[in-house]
Amino acid sequence: MPPQLQAQKQTCPRILQGDLCALSPHVKEFVETNITLCQPDFLHICDGSDEENRVIMKHMEEQGIVKKLSKYENCWLARTDPRDVARVESRTVIVTQEQRDTVPTPLNGEASQIGQWMSPEEFNKAVALRFPGCMKGRTMYVIPFSMGPVGSPLSKIGVELTDSPYVVASMRVMTRMGTAVLNALGTGEFVRCLHSVGCPLPVKKPLVNNWPCNPEQTLIAHIPDRRLIVSFGSGYGGNSLLGKKCFALRIASRIAKDEGWLAEHMLILGITNPAGEKKYMAAAFPSACGKTNLAMLFPTLPGWKVECVGDDIAWMKFDNQGNLRAINPENGFFGVAPGTSAKSNPNAMETIMKNTVFTNVAETSDGGVYWEGMDQSLPEEITITSWKNKPWSSKDGEPCAHPNSRFCAPASQCPIIDPQWESPEGVPIEAIIFGGRRPEGVPLVYEAFSWQHGVFVGAAMRSEATSAAEHKAKVIMHDPFAMRPFFGYNFGLYLSHWLSMADRPNAKLPKIFHVNWFRKSPTAGFLWPGFGDNIRVLDWIFRRVNGDAGAIPSAVGYLPFHGSLNLQGLQGDVDLNELFSLNKEFWQKEVEEVRKYFTTQVNKDLPTEVTRQLDLLDQRVKQM
């Protein structure tokens, strides 16, 4: 066969489902261009149906990619290659013409900690090195998806092309996916998402756990000017479910800047007091710092009710009346499994008992799942197989589940899902909460003095590193706004964008707070019981928004007045003096660390108002 005809044959895959010609011209062009580039053997245009999902799960089961869990209803277990278990921040880049559009220029030539830039020329070379023929022998799936309720003015549409059926099954849970999205899109614009595991068939090396990936060539690139995401080599969630961190935070934060709204790494919850009054709050914590637990809080205070709108991402926009309205752009929960239990998060445990894809958790011999911190005793005859697919016992000295193992479950199954969670206009946010893991020095809760001070509090956030990324745990890292790995543009400009919200006419700015559930005693464990007792902190925040709770000014912000935290019925003794103590030496060091970070990392792009707020904190600490 002549080479020209051979090339033509390679770029005409057999269509397994859907009609390529029925796609809108923009979508059709996107698909055809990448068929030519990636050369898949088959094409499947996803419709999002139950039958399609059943066939895809069965296909993966036959390939050994997933295993059905007989103990639960329609639940599945995937084990990945141990080299593909987390977000790969070192291979995650933003592509812009000018480096400063992506990241501030650090002082003295230091490496940026707030994102990585790649030039368009380098990006084009990287694509040319990786993508030609990368889907040979495989199926290219076309996934039309909506971030947010289909048709909502706050929602955005994307189309992901992938050669991973695992991604298709997961995106069906995490987004609104299928034919309805194509109908809503019409001829409109969409975010273009291209993903490949980077393993054309036949594979050159045996797969580990039947999990295709190419860790040596992994790259996750975002091109904001073209509303394009390109991911290669990893099949793990945050690198391959491109609607999640890639679209909903990195690309969306840039869209939000351009259009005047906010795309944030925040949970959204509705909280109703015993009198029946309800408020909505958003909260930003780094990954694996208890966001899902807070979003699904089971309150220990009688008469209080918490309902979940979302556990990870919030898109927020001021309406015509000046209310900051938020939607959860996701359709499911992609939660960290270890530490999730009937004690820490009973609502999550109930949510994940059906229609859930588990990844890198342990498996029990009766067809169930297991992980560290599940707090369930197993019968003696039940054995455990670790996430590495090996027999496991507690004597092995290593965890049975990977620390970043996940559950991927539909949000609609949550027993406390908020009635307004799919409201097209979004829910009104009256409080924004920042927090992280700080074992010492930082009080349980404090309120910012103003919107500008609150923006500074978010910018100065520091927390212990988590297992969601490739950093060593227990190291205190700067994680401003819990967005450090997710900024889609220059962090200094991001801060200016947040500060500009105060200049909007009629804007009803939410109060801003900081919480720390993780402070430890010098001699014992955590000072605060956490979990359901965190309602006591939310109660104080709720009353502060109403102007009802007492507070006293301190160096860091307003602290609860003595007796204003409701401790009625709290089990055990809590050392409130230690929980709220402010050590001058600690805070002097904190100011020093934050100033060094701002000076070296944000440099000339740091807004003068943020510098002013840091100077004010410095002055207050010196007067302690």
C-alpha positions as CSV (number, residue, x, y, z in Angstrom):
1,M,0.0,0.0,0.0
2,P,1.4,3.5,-0.9
3,P,2.5,5.5,2.2
4,Q,-0.2,8.2,1.5
5,L,-3.0,5.6,1.6
6,Q,-1.4,4.0,4.7
7,A,-1.5,7.4,6.5
8,Q,-5.1,8.0,5.3
9,K,-6.1,4.6,6.7
10,Q,-4.4,5.3,10.0
11,T,-6.4,8.5,10.4
12,C,-9.8,7.0,9.7
13,P,-10.8,5.0,12.8
14,R,-13.7,2.7,12.9
15,I,-16.6,4.5,14.6
16,L,-18.0,2.4,17.4
17,Q,-20.7,4.8,18.6
18,G,-22.0,8.2,17.6
19,D,-22.0,10.3,14.4
20,L,-18.9,12.4,13.7
21,C,-20.7,14.4,11.0
22,A,-23.5,15.3,13.5
23,L,-21.1,17.2,15.7
24,S,-20.9,21.0,15.5
25,P,-18.2,22.3,13.2
26,H,-15.9,23.4,16.0
27,V,-16.2,20.0,17.9
28,K,-15.8,18.0,14.6
29,E,-12.7,20.0,13.7
30,F,-11.2,19.4,17.2
31,V,-11.9,15.7,17.0
32,E,-10.6,15.2,13.4
33,T,-7.4,17.2,14.0
34,N,-6.6,15.0,16.9
35,I,-7.5,11.8,15.1
36,T,-4.9,12.7,12.5
37,L,-2.4,13.4,15.3
38,C,-3.1,10.5,17.7
39,Q,-4.2,7.9,15.1
40,P,-6.6,5.8,17.1
41,D,-8.1,2.6,15.7
42,F,-11.6,3.3,17.0
43,L,-13.8,6.3,17.8
44,H,-16.5,6.4,20.4
45,I,-18.6,9.5,20.9
46,C,-20.0,9.2,24.5
47,D,-23.7,9.7,25.1
48,G,-23.5,9.4,29.0
49,S,-26.1,6.6,29.1
50,D,-26.3,3.8,31.7
51,E,-25.9,1.2,29.0
52,E,-22.8,2.9,27.7
53,N,-21.3,2.9,31.2
54,R,-22.2,-0.7,31.7
55,V,-20.5,-1.7,28.5
56,I,-17.4,0.3,29.3
57,M,-17.1,-1.1,32.9
58,K,-17.5,-4.6,31.5
59,H,-14.8,-3.9,28.9
60,M,-12.4,-2.7,31.6
61,E,-13.2,-5.7,33.7
62,E,-12.3,-8.0,30.9
63,Q,-9.0,-6.1,30.4
64,G,-8.2,-6.4,34.1
65,I,-8.2,-2.6,34.6
66,V,-11.0,-2.7,37.2
67,K,-12.5,-5.4,39.4
68,K,-16.1,-5.6,40.5
69,L,-16.6,-5.4,44.2
70,S,-19.3,-8.0,45.1
71,K,-20.0,-6.6,48.5
72,Y,-21.6,-3.4,47.1
73,E,-23.9,-2.3,44.4
74,N,-22.1,-1.4,41.1
75,C,-18.8,-0.6,42.8
76,W,-15.4,-1.1,41.2
77,L,-11.7,-1.2,42.2
78,A,-8.9,0.0,40.1
79,R,-5.2,-0.4,40.9
80,T,-2.8,1.8,39.2
81,D,0.9,1.4,38.3
82,P,2.7,2.5,41.5
83,R,4.4,5.2,39.4
84,D,1.1,6.9,38.7
85,V,-0.6,7.7,42.0
86,A,-0.7,11.5,42.4
87,R,-0.8,14.9,40.7
88,V,2.5,15.4,39.1
89,E,3.1,19.1,39.8
90,S,6.7,19.0,38.5
91,R,5.3,18.1,35.1
92,T,2.3,20.5,35.2
93,V,2.7,23.7,33.2
94,I,0.9,26.8,31.9
95,V,1.8,27.9,28.4
96,T,1.8,31.7,27.6
97,Q,3.8,34.0,25.4
98,E,5.3,35.8,28.3
99,Q,6.4,34.0,31.4
100,R,5.2,36.7,33.7
101,D,1.6,36.1,32.5
102,T,1.9,32.7,34.2
103,V,4.1,33.2,37.2
104,P,5.7,36.2,39.0
105,T,9.4,36.6,38.4
106,P,11.1,35.4,41.6
107,L,13.8,37.5,43.2
108,N,17.5,36.5,42.7
109,G,16.7,33.9,40.0
110,E,15.0,31.5,42.5
111,A,12.7,28.8,41.1
112,S,9.0,29.6,41.2
113,Q,6.9,27.8,43.8
114,I,3.7,29.1,42.4
115,G,3.4,27.3,39.1
116,Q,5.5,26.5,36.1
117,W,5.7,28.2,32.7
118,M,6.4,26.7,29.3
119,S,6.9,28.7,26.2
120,P,4.7,28.0,23.1
121,E,7.7,26.8,21.2
122,E,8.7,24.3,24.0
123,F,5.1,23.1,24.2
124,N,4.9,22.5,20.4
125,K,8.1,20.5,20.6
126,A,6.7,18.5,23.6
127,V,3.5,17.7,21.7
128,A,5.4,16.6,18.6
129,L,7.6,14.3,20.7
130,R,4.7,12.6,22.5
131,F,1.4,12.7,20.6
132,P,1.9,11.5,17.0
133,G,0.5,7.9,16.9
134,C,0.0,7.8,20.7
135,M,-3.5,6.2,20.4
136,K,-2.6,3.5,17.9
137,G,-4.6,0.3,18.6
138,R,-6.8,2.1,21.1
139,T,-10.2,3.8,21.1
140,M,-10.5,7.6,21.2
141,Y,-13.4,8.5,23.4
142,V,-15.1,11.9,22.8
143,I,-16.5,13.1,26.1
144,P,-18.7,16.2,26.0
145,F,-19.1,17.5,29.5
146,S,-20.6,20.4,31.5
147,M,-18.9,21.9,34.5
148,G,-21.9,22.9,36.5
149,P,-25.6,22.2,35.8
150,V,-26.3,22.0,32.1
151,G,-27.6,25.3,30.9
152,S,-26.7,27.4,34.0
153,P,-25.3,30.8,33.2
154,L,-22.5,30.0,35.6
155,S,-21.6,26.7,33.9
156,K,-18.9,26.0,31.2
157,I,-18.7,23.2,28.7
158,G,-15.7,21.1,27.7
159,V,-14.9,18.3,25.3
160,E,-12.3,15.8,26.4
161,L,-10.6,13.3,24.0
162,T,-9.0,10.4,25.7
163,D,-7.9,6.8,25.1
164,S,-8.7,5.8,28.7
165,P,-12.0,4.1,29.5
166,Y,-11.2,4.7,33.2
167,V,-11.3,8.4,32.4
168,V,-14.7,8.0,30.6
169,A,-16.2,6.2,33.6
170,S,-14.8,8.7,36.1
171,M,-15.8,11.8,34.1
172,R,-19.3,10.4,33.9
173,V,-19.4,10.6,37.7
174,M,-17.5,13.9,38.1
175,T,-19.2,15.9,35.4
176,R,-22.5,16.1,33.6
177,M,-21.6,14.2,30.5
178,G,-23.1,13.1,27.2
179,T,-25.6,14.0,24.5
180,A,-27.5,16.6,26.6
181,V,-24.2,18.6,26.8
182,L,-23.7,18.5,23.0
183,N,-27.3,19.8,22.6
184,A,-26.7,22.6,25.1
185,L,-23.4,23.5,23.4
186,G,-24.8,23.9,19.9
187,T,-22.3,25.9,17.9
188,G,-20.9,27.7,21.0
189,E,-17.4,27.7,22.4
190,F,-15.9,25.1,24.7
191,V,-12.7,24.2,26.5
192,R,-10.7,21.7,24.4
193,C,-9.2,18.8,26.4
194,L,-6.8,16.2,25.0
195,H,-5.6,13.3,27.1
196,S,-3.6,10.1,26.3
197,V,-2.1,7.5,28.6
198,G,0.8,7.4,26.2
199,C,0.9,3.7,25.5
200,P,0.0,2.8,21.9
201,L,-0.7,-0.8,21.2
202,P,1.0,-3.2,21.2
203,V,2.7,-2.1,24.4
204,K,6.5,-2.4,24.5
205,K,6.7,-3.3,28.2
206,P,4.4,-5.4,30.4
207,L,1.9,-3.3,32.2
208,V,1.8,-3.1,36.0
209,N,-1.7,-3.9,37.3
210,N,-2.9,-3.7,33.7
211,W,-2.6,0.1,34.1
212,P,-1.3,1.9,31.0
213,C,0.8,5.0,31.7
214,N,4.1,6.6,30.6
215,P,5.6,8.3,33.6
216,E,8.8,9.2,31.9
217,Q,7.0,11.4,29.4
218,T,4.2,12.7,31.6
219,L,3.1,16.3,30.8
220,I,0.0,18.2,31.8
221,A,-0.1,21.5,29.9
222,H,-2.7,24.4,30.0
223,I,-2.9,27.0,27.2
224,P,-5.3,29.6,28.6
225,D,-5.3,31.9,25.6
226,R,-6.6,28.9,23.5
227,R,-8.8,27.4,26.3
228,L,-6.9,24.2,25.7
229,I,-5.6,21.5,28.1
230,V,-3.2,18.8,26.9
231,S,-2.3,15.8,29.1
232,F,0.0,12.9,28.4
233,G,1.4,9.9,30.2
234,S,-0.7,9.7,33.4
235,G,-4.1,8.0,34.0
236,Y,-4.4,9.3,37.6
237,G,-7.4,11.5,38.5
238,G,-6.1,15.1,38.7
239,N,-3.8,14.5,35.6
240,S,-6.4,12.8,33.5
241,L,-9.9,13.8,34.5
242,L,-9.3,17.1,32.8
243,G,-12.6,18.7,34.0
244,K,-11.3,18.6,37.5
245,K,-8.2,20.7,38.6
246,C,-7.1,21.4,35.0
247,F,-10.4,23.0,33.8
248,A,-12.3,23.8,37.0
249,L,-9.3,25.6,38.6
250,R,-6.4,26.4,36.3
251,I,-8.3,27.3,33.1
252,A,-11.4,28.5,34.9
253,S,-9.4,30.9,37.2
254,R,-8.1,32.6,34.0
255,I,-11.6,32.7,32.5
256,A,-12.8,34.1,35.8
257,K,-10.2,36.8,35.8
258,D,-11.2,37.8,32.2
259,E,-15.0,37.7,33.0
260,G,-14.9,39.1,36.5
261,W,-15.7,36.2,38.8
262,L,-13.8,33.6,41.0
263,A,-12.9,30.0,40.4
264,E,-11.7,28.6,43.7
265,H,-10.4,25.4,45.4
266,M,-13.3,25.6,47.9
267,L,-16.1,23.4,49.4
268,I,-19.6,24.9,49.6
269,L,-21.9,24.0,52.5
270,G,-25.3,25.1,53.7
271,I,-25.8,25.4,57.4
272,T,-29.1,25.8,59.2
273,N,-29.3,26.9,62.9
274,P,-31.9,25.6,65.4
275,A,-34.2,28.5,64.6
276,G,-34.4,27.5,60.9
277,E,-32.2,30.2,59.5
278,K,-29.8,29.1,56.7
279,K,-26.6,30.4,55.4
280,Y,-24.1,29.2,52.8
281,M,-20.3,29.2,53.3
282,A,-17.3,28.4,51.2
283,A,-14.0,27.1,52.6
284,A,-10.6,26.6,51.1
285,F,-8.3,23.9,52.5
286,P,-5.4,22.2,50.7
287,S,-6.1,18.6,49.5
288,A,-6.4,16.0,52.2
289,C,-7.0,18.6,54.9
290,G,-10.5,17.7,55.7
291,K,-12.5,19.5,53.0
292,T,-14.8,16.5,52.3
293,N,-15.3,15.9,56.1
294,L,-16.4,19.6,56.6
295,A,-18.6,19.6,53.5
296,M,-20.5,16.6,54.9
297,L,-20.3,17.5,58.6
298,F,-22.4,15.5,61.0
299,P,-23.1,18.1,63.7
300,T,-22.8,17.3,67.4
301,L,-24.7,20.3,68.4
302,P,-28.5,19.6,68.7
303,G,-30.7,21.4,66.2
304,W,-28.0,22.2,63.7
305,K,-28.1,20.9,60.1
306,V,-25.3,20.9,57.5
307,E,-26.0,20.2,53.9
308,C,-23.4,19.7,51.1
309,V,-23.3,21.7,47.9
310,G,-19.8,20.6,46.9
311,D,-16.6,19.3,48.5
312,D,-13.8,20.7,46.4
313,I,-14.4,23.5,43.9
314,A,-16.5,26.7,43.9
315,W,-17.3,29.0,41.0
316,M,-18.5,32.3,42.5
317,K,-20.0,35.4,40.8
318,F,-21.7,38.5,42.1
319,D,-25.4,38.8,40.9
320,N,-27.2,42.0,40.1
321,Q,-28.2,42.5,43.7
322,G,-24.6,42.3,44.9
323,N,-24.8,38.7,46.3
324,L,-21.8,36.4,45.7
325,R,-23.4,33.3,44.2
326,A,-21.6,30.0,44.0
327,I,-22.1,26.7,42.1
328,N,-20.3,23.5,42.5
329,P,-19.1,22.8,38.9
330,E,-18.6,19.1,39.7
331,N,-21.1,16.3,39.7
332,G,-19.3,13.9,42.1
333,F,-16.8,13.5,44.9
334,F,-13.2,12.5,44.2
335,G,-12.3,12.1,47.8
336,V,-9.2,10.8,49.6
337,A,-10.1,7.4,51.1
338,P,-7.7,7.0,54.1
339,G,-9.0,8.6,57.2
340,T,-12.6,8.5,55.9
341,S,-14.7,6.5,58.5
342,A,-18.1,6.3,60.2
343,K,-16.6,8.6,62.8
344,S,-14.9,11.2,60.6
345,N,-17.5,11.3,57.8
346,P,-20.5,9.1,58.1
347,N,-22.2,10.8,55.2
348,A,-19.3,10.1,52.9
349,M,-19.3,6.4,54.0
350,E,-23.0,6.2,53.1
351,T,-22.4,8.0,49.8
352,I,-19.8,5.6,48.5
353,M,-21.6,2.3,49.1
354,K,-22.9,2.2,45.5
355,N,-22.0,3.4,42.0
356,T,-18.5,4.2,43.1
357,V,-15.0,3.7,41.5
358,F,-12.3,3.1,44.1
359,T,-8.7,3.6,43.1
360,N,-5.7,2.2,45.0
361,V,-7.6,1.2,48.2
362,A,-7.2,-2.3,49.7
363,E,-9.6,-5.1,48.9
364,T,-11.1,-7.5,51.4
365,S,-11.7,-11.2,50.7
366,D,-15.5,-10.7,50.9
367,G,-15.5,-8.2,48.0
368,G,-15.2,-5.0,50.0
369,V,-12.7,-2.2,50.4
370,Y,-10.4,-1.2,53.3
371,W,-8.0,1.6,54.1
372,E,-6.1,3.2,57.0
373,G,-8.4,5.0,59.4
374,M,-11.6,3.3,58.3
375,D,-12.1,2.3,61.9
376,Q,-13.9,-1.0,61.1
377,S,-12.8,-4.3,62.7
378,L,-12.9,-7.1,60.2
379,P,-13.8,-10.7,61.0
380,E,-10.8,-13.0,61.6
381,E,-11.5,-15.0,58.5
382,I,-11.4,-11.9,56.2
383,T,-8.1,-11.3,54.5
384,I,-6.8,-8.1,52.9
385,T,-5.1,-7.5,49.5
386,S,-3.2,-4.3,49.4
387,W,-3.3,-1.6,46.7
388,K,-0.2,-3.2,45.3
389,N,-2.2,-6.4,44.8
390,K,-0.3,-8.4,47.4
391,P,-1.6,-10.1,50.6
392,W,-1.4,-7.7,53.5
393,S,-1.4,-7.7,57.3
394,S,-1.0,-4.9,59.9
395,K,2.5,-6.3,60.6
396,D,3.8,-5.4,57.1
397,G,4.9,-2.0,58.1
398,E,3.4,-0.2,55.2
399,P,-0.1,1.0,54.5
400,C,-2.7,-1.3,52.8
401,A,-4.1,1.6,50.8
402,H,-2.1,4.3,49.1
403,P,-2.2,7.5,51.1
404,N,-3.7,9.3,48.1
405,S,-6.2,6.5,47.3
406,R,-9.6,7.7,46.1
407,F,-13.3,7.2,45.9
408,C,-15.2,8.6,42.9
409,A,-18.9,8.7,43.8
410,P,-22.0,10.6,42.5
411,A,-22.8,13.7,44.6
412,S,-26.5,13.0,44.2
413,Q,-26.0,10.0,46.5
414,C,-24.9,12.0,49.4
415,P,-27.6,11.7,52.2
416,I,-27.1,15.4,53.0
417,I,-26.9,16.9,49.5
418,D,-28.3,20.4,49.6
419,P,-31.7,20.9,47.8
420,Q,-30.1,23.8,45.9
421,W,-26.9,22.1,44.9
422,E,-27.9,22.2,41.2
423,S,-29.5,25.6,41.4
424,P,-28.7,27.4,38.1
425,E,-28.2,30.8,39.8
426,G,-26.0,29.3,42.5
427,V,-26.3,29.8,46.3
428,P,-25.5,33.0,48.2
429,I,-22.1,32.9,50.0
430,E,-22.0,34.9,53.3
431,A,-18.7,33.6,54.8
432,I,-15.4,32.4,53.3
433,I,-13.2,30.2,55.4
434,F,-9.5,29.5,54.9
435,G,-7.6,26.8,56.8
436,G,-4.8,24.2,56.7
437,R,-2.9,21.8,58.9
438,R,-0.9,23.8,61.4
439,P,0.2,21.7,64.4
440,E,1.4,24.7,66.4
441,G,0.9,28.5,66.8
442,V,-2.3,29.1,64.8
443,P,-5.6,29.5,66.8
444,L,-8.7,27.4,66.3
445,V,-10.6,30.2,64.5
446,Y,-10.3,33.9,63.9
447,E,-12.1,36.5,61.7
448,A,-10.3,38.9,59.4
449,F,-10.6,42.6,60.2
450,S,-11.7,43.5,56.6
451,W,-12.0,42.1,53.1
452,Q,-8.5,43.3,52.4
453,H,-7.2,41.7,55.5
454,G,-9.0,38.5,54.5
455,V,-7.3,38.5,51.1
456,F,-4.0,38.7,52.9
457,V,-5.0,35.8,55.3
458,G,-5.7,33.7,52.2
459,A,-2.4,34.8,50.6
460,A,-0.4,33.9,53.7
461,M,-1.9,30.4,54.1
462,R,0.6,27.7,55.1
463,S,0.0,24.1,55.7
464,E,1.6,20.7,56.1
465,A,2.1,19.1,52.7
466,T,-0.3,16.3,51.7
467,S,-0.1,13.0,49.8
468,A,-2.1,14.3,46.9
469,A,1.1,15.6,45.3
470,E,4.7,14.4,45.2
471,H,5.9,16.4,48.2
472,K,7.1,15.0,51.5
473,A,4.4,15.1,54.2
474,K,4.8,17.0,57.5
475,V,6.7,19.9,55.8
476,I,5.0,23.3,56.3
477,M,4.4,24.7,52.8
478,H,3.1,28.0,51.6
479,D,-0.3,27.3,50.0
480,P,-2.0,30.6,49.3
481,F,-5.8,30.2,49.0
482,A,-5.2,26.4,48.9
483,M,-4.5,27.2,45.2
484,R,-0.7,26.9,45.0
485,P,-0.8,24.0,42.5
486,F,-3.8,25.4,40.6
487,F,-3.3,29.0,39.6
488,G,-4.0,29.5,36.0
489,Y,-2.1,32.8,35.8
490,N,0.3,35.1,37.8
491,F,-0.5,34.9,41.5
492,G,0.1,38.6,42.0
493,L,-2.5,39.4,39.4
494,Y,-4.8,36.8,41.1
495,L,-4.5,38.8,44.4
496,S,-5.3,42.0,42.6
497,H,-8.4,40.3,41.2
498,W,-9.5,39.3,44.6
499,L,-8.9,42.8,46.1
500,S,-10.9,44.3,43.2
501,M,-14.0,42.6,44.4
502,A,-14.3,45.3,47.1
503,D,-14.6,47.9,44.4
504,R,-17.7,46.4,42.9
505,P,-20.8,48.6,43.3
506,N,-23.3,47.2,45.8
507,A,-21.1,44.1,46.4
508,K,-22.1,42.3,49.6
509,L,-18.7,41.0,50.6
510,P,-18.7,37.8,52.7
511,K,-16.9,37.9,56.0
512,I,-13.5,36.0,55.9
513,F,-12.3,33.6,58.6
514,H,-9.4,31.3,59.2
515,V,-9.6,27.9,61.0
516,N,-7.1,25.3,62.2
517,W,-8.5,22.0,63.5
518,F,-5.1,20.5,63.7
519,R,-3.2,22.3,66.5
520,K,-1.5,19.9,68.8
521,S,-0.5,19.9,72.4
522,P,3.3,20.0,73.1
523,T,2.8,16.8,75.1
524,A,-0.2,15.0,73.6
525,G,-2.4,14.9,70.5
526,F,-4.8,17.3,68.9
527,L,-6.1,20.0,71.1
528,W,-9.5,20.1,69.4
529,P,-11.7,17.0,68.8
530,G,-12.6,18.0,65.3
531,F,-15.1,16.1,63.0
532,G,-18.7,16.8,64.1
533,D,-17.5,19.2,66.8
534,N,-16.4,21.6,64.2
535,I,-20.0,22.7,64.1
536,R,-19.2,24.7,67.2
537,V,-16.8,26.8,65.2
538,L,-19.3,27.1,62.3
539,D,-21.9,28.2,64.9
540,W,-19.6,31.1,66.0
541,I,-18.9,32.0,62.4
542,F,-22.7,31.9,61.6
543,R,-23.4,34.2,64.6
544,R,-20.5,36.5,63.6
545,V,-22.1,37.0,60.2
546,N,-25.3,37.9,61.9
547,G,-23.5,40.2,64.3
548,D,-24.6,38.2,67.3
549,A,-21.4,36.5,68.6
550,G,-18.8,38.2,70.8
551,A,-15.2,38.7,69.6
552,I,-12.0,40.5,70.7
553,P,-9.4,41.9,68.5
554,S,-5.9,40.3,68.5
555,A,-2.8,40.5,66.5
556,V,-4.1,38.0,63.9
557,G,-7.8,38.9,63.8
558,Y,-11.0,38.8,65.8
559,L,-10.9,35.9,68.3
560,P,-14.0,34.4,70.0
561,F,-14.9,36.3,73.2
562,H,-14.6,34.2,76.3
563,G,-17.8,32.0,76.5
564,S,-18.9,32.8,72.9
565,L,-18.0,29.3,71.6
566,N,-20.8,26.9,72.4
567,L,-19.1,24.0,74.2
568,Q,-22.3,22.5,75.6
569,G,-22.1,18.7,75.6
570,L,-18.5,18.6,74.4
571,Q,-16.9,15.3,75.4
572,G,-13.6,15.6,77.3
573,D,-11.6,18.6,78.4
574,V,-10.5,21.2,75.8
575,D,-7.7,23.6,76.7
576,L,-9.2,26.8,75.2
577,N,-6.3,28.9,76.5
578,E,-3.8,26.8,74.6
579,L,-6.1,26.5,71.5
580,F,-6.3,30.3,71.2
581,S,-2.9,31.3,72.6
582,L,-0.7,33.5,70.4
583,N,3.0,33.1,70.9
584,K,4.9,36.2,70.0
585,E,8.0,34.4,68.9
586,F,5.9,32.0,66.7
587,W,4.1,34.9,65.0
588,Q,7.3,36.9,64.5
589,K,8.7,33.9,62.7
590,E,5.5,33.6,60.7
591,V,5.7,37.2,59.6
592,E,9.3,36.7,58.6
593,E,8.5,33.5,56.6
594,V,5.5,35.1,54.8
595,R,7.5,38.3,54.1
596,K,10.4,36.2,52.6
597,Y,7.9,34.2,50.5
598,F,6.1,37.3,49.2
599,T,9.4,39.1,48.5
600,T,11.2,36.2,46.7
601,Q,8.2,34.5,45.1
602,V,5.7,37.3,44.2
603,N,8.3,40.1,44.0
604,K,7.2,43.1,42.0
605,D,3.7,41.6,41.3
606,L,2.7,41.7,45.0
607,P,-0.2,44.3,45.4
608,T,0.7,47.2,47.7
609,E,-2.4,46.4,49.8
610,V,-1.1,43.0,50.6
611,T,2.3,44.5,51.6
612,R,0.4,47.0,53.8
613,Q,-1.6,44.2,55.5
614,L,1.6,42.3,56.2
615,D,3.2,45.4,57.7
616,L,0.1,45.9,59.9
617,L,0.3,42.3,61.1
618,D,4.0,42.9,61.9
619,Q,3.2,45.9,64.0
620,R,0.4,44.1,65.9
621,V,2.7,41.2,66.6
622,K,5.4,43.5,67.9
623,Q,2.9,45.0,70.3
624,M,1.9,41.5,71.7
